[in-house]
Amino acid sequence: MATAVSASATISSASPDRPGSRGTRVQYDRRDGLGQRAQEPRSEPSGASVRFLRPGPSEGRRASGLVIDESVLQRALGAALRTGGDFAEVFVEDRRGTSAYLDDGKVEEVTSSRSRGAGIRVVVGETTGFAHTADLGEAGLLAAAEAAAAVARQGGGGTRAVALSARAVAPEGSVAIPPAGVAKARKVELLKRADEAARAEGGAIRQVAASYGDSWRSILVANSEGLLAGDQQVKTLFRVSCVATGDTGMQTGHESVGHTVGFELFERYHVDDLARRAARRALTKLTARPAPSGTMPVVLRSGGGGVLFHEACGHGLEADLVAKSASVFRGRVGELVASPLVTLVDDGTMSGEWGAISIDDEGHPAQRNVLIRDGVLTDFMWDRLRARQEGRAGSGNGRRQSYQHLPMVRMTNTYVLDGADDPDEIVRQTDRGVYVAQLGGGQVNTASGDFVFGMTEAYLIEDGVLTEPLREGNLIGNGPEVLRNIDAIGDDFAMGSPGTCGKDGQGVPVGDGQPTLRVTALTVGGTAG
Amino acid sequence: MSELLGLAERIAGQALPGEQLEAYVARGRSTSVRAYRGEVEALTQAESAGVGVRVVVDGRQGFASAGTLDEGVIADTLAEARDNARFGEPDPWYGLAEPDGVAPPSLELYRPSVAAIPTARKVELAIELERLVTAGDPRIIGVRTASYGDGAGEAAVATSTGIAVASRATSCWLSASALAADGGETQTGHGVDVGRDLDSLDLEATAAEAVSRATRMLGARKAPSQRLTVVLEPRVTAAFLGIIGGMLSGERVLKGRSPFADRLGEEIASPLLTLVDDATDPRSLGADTHDGEGLATRRIPLIGSGVLRSFLHDTYTARRAGAVSTASAVRGYASTPAVGAHALQIEPGTRSAAEVLAEAGDGLLVQSVSGLHSGVNPVSGDFSVGVEGLRIRGGELAEPVREVTIASALQRMLRDVVAVGADLEWEHDGTAGVSLALRDVSLSGS
């Protein structure tokens, strides 16, 4: 029943995603035609922040979205509180994106998108009212405020004036080359280079698909506590997928990079390298044998398995799920919940990373939050609502997919810190097991802690040596058990591929990372008999 | 509705000489209420609208979209689509749909009653759903979500090639996720119901489904690795059908990414299996009079008694394949049309769910699947997914099982169908599933 899908994480949601509204049907579009997971960000990468922009005259050629008079925001907040709410918030968003897609040897199309609007919420007691509008004029904002305020109709608040004071957010990184200023022809050229490089890896590479995407997102948050904060967020993404055909049928290989940066992404990464890696993955799998089945040691290569921690414990450490008893970690702060080797962090401040933000979507500055230190559970992740209910500070984890969505607790960049082991030695000391170089998407049941995710590149370990490549299989396990069963952590930390985390139907960009590490026992669901 | 169509026609009417122009305009309204501990946790009122403009000129295609119907922004969007068309590469098969004379089905998918449901009633439904779930069993410790929602959507598409159509639809849904606990262990179970209006929803049944799915998983253990017969519950079958539908897309076939590409007319599945995509069936929430390019929908036989009968095509893939569009373009305003299924359904068999279990004898009933989107390779067909459910012993349901995976290849799975249930169940994505028994599936566990 998962309506939410993602590259790096999904927790299933039983809520139908607005059936009856158009465009929510099962769709097999050109962007996932290569078995490139449908859950990867589609055409427009979205999300995090690059630098602070005070509302007002804007910078940059395209930064013209959010010029809203402060007095209008104040009147909207006043209208939202008219019926007696305890808290009101106006979230304004303007988003533009460009994407280009190559498939079957040709650039199929270049697409642009634009979306802007405001979401207004009113909180009264434990109840939230929410409405959104694409009309950023005063009339539109006031109408949305009235609709959101309807939840508090039984109260009688009277008019309240809200004074707004801008909160300064330190500029975090900056965009060296705003993608909006780069000619579309250059973006298209990248796709052709990737296509050529992948095909040059051999005649067995029959299909290549590549996609380029950039997005610019400007947000503005004003609330009844006087907060006024804004941010501009630029992201750039590139993906390649290849299909190789051989005696064993068709096999696929993928590679993607995405960062919260501008077009300078391509100074750091060369698309031909990415394409060659994707092609080699597909070619390797032609000679791969079916993955074994059963419980065995699993070594995760650095940067290739951070999604395991996102799934195995990240979701269970989200305060909204904890509060509803839908987490195996409820009530366990201060307890040893993992191997003492494990320190787990969620960090929105990692400049330039895919899940980086400078403020969250409630205006709270990004933070680095240690969730598990030396195996001991130290804290959960918080949004404003849950933090307020617990009488504590937020942690900068209130995020939302767009102005059409309510914020909730979400991860940013989630990762395991380096250990002291030699990564090669970890493999040498593994008699028989599976070496996972790259994981695909995953899913967790936060209440039981059971998770599953796919291996997209894996090898058999025999007598401490990597031997044969394995075809796709799944890893299945239980979060707390896996955390306890980690017996070696390398010193070679790396971040993984960009992902979109789905939760209750909302997708947000997230990053993950880890050093090479070993789980002593995990169930491998292979296709070998 | 005529207002949207008028807007779409006005945009399409701005085509320049030598240019094909398409406008897709959509608007939706929805409300959802989430209950928690007897109160409203969140009440959301949403209105959204948007436009997508596609331009084909000199064999090149460009597209742009905007989340507003503001006239000024629409003009910018059209200009942007034209600019984008300069950068795509020419393809002789590009081109918009043209009227093909197929009459649209007569469907009434819009229920005016939905717009008249008072907000207070929606709140009541969500709170009552939560109450029923919590009261359903002493082991239920709470709900993760208990929600009521409804929506109305309308869309119009017009082209410079003579297409001008519009349609609208409503839907209502209930969704509950129950948490059951016993001895320090917590399990979850979902109950969902969907329909075109309030009358078609069953509050008690939705709550009971969530409760029974959560409580029956208490005490679940891993099972040993083995090969066995599995029975998929209708919603699990529907999830697999979605993936199989993708493998029958004309797009995948043309690009050599479908294992079924050269197999039209061949037997690819058990003779027990008949699969159609039928957007003209009003029982499906995926039903519609027209596809995303404005062609009248039709019933498409995909697999008939095991034999591959047809692929799904939109205008582009049909032209390129030398076939006729099956009106299988799906889209939202923010994307160009792509090939997809509207309303996949398996022709129900004659056996009740209990008879399917009895026939399975010994095996596993799968109640939910996880990792479907990471564990299935739709190009090779290989899959390995996490499942939970109940053992079947002597044709009866026995102990619960969790933390195991099942693996096979979709091509094999289609052939290994040994029983098809009569228990057709419609899912929120428009797909209908039935109980399906598959023999000799490999299960990985302890």
Interface residues (C-beta under 8 A of the other chain):
Chain A: M1 A2 T3 V5 S6 T10 S12 S13 A14 S15 P16 D17 R18 P19 G20 S21 R22 G23 T24 R25 V26 Q27 Y28 D29 R30 G33 L34 G35 R37 A38 Q39 R42 S43 A100 D103 D104 K106 V107 E108 E109 V110 T111 S112 S113 R114 S115 R116 G117 G125 E126 T127 T128 G129 F130 A131 H132 T133 A134 A147 A148 A150 V151 K184 A185 V188 R206 Q207 V243 T245 G249 M250 Q251 T252 A291 S293 G294 T295 L321 K324 S325 A326 V328 Q404 L406 G440 G441 G442 Q443 V444 N445 A447 S448 D450 F451 V452 F453 G454 R471 E472 G473 N474 I476 G477 N478 D504 T523 V524 G525 G526 T527 G529
Chain B: A26 G28 S30 S32 Y36 R37 E39 V40 E41 A42 L43 T44 Q45 A46 E47 S48 A49 G50 Q61 G62 F63 A64 S65 A66 G67 T68 D70 V73 D76 T77 E80 A81 D83 N84 A85 R86 F87 G88 E89 D91 T119 I141 G142 V143 R144 T145 S147 G149 D150 G151 A152 G153 E154 A155 A169 T170 S171 W173 S175 A176 S177 L179 A181 E185 T186 Q187 T188 H190 G191 V192 V194 R196 K222 S225 R227 R235 A239 G242 G245 G246 S249 E251 R252 K255 G256 R257 P259 L285 G286 V330 R331 G332 Y333 A334 S335 T336 A338 V339 G340 A341 H342 L344 S368 S370 G371 L372 H373 S374 G375 N377 P378 V379 S380 G381 D382 S384 V385 G386 E388 R402 E403 V404 T405 I406 A407 S408 A409 H428 D429 G430 T431 S442 S444 G445 S446
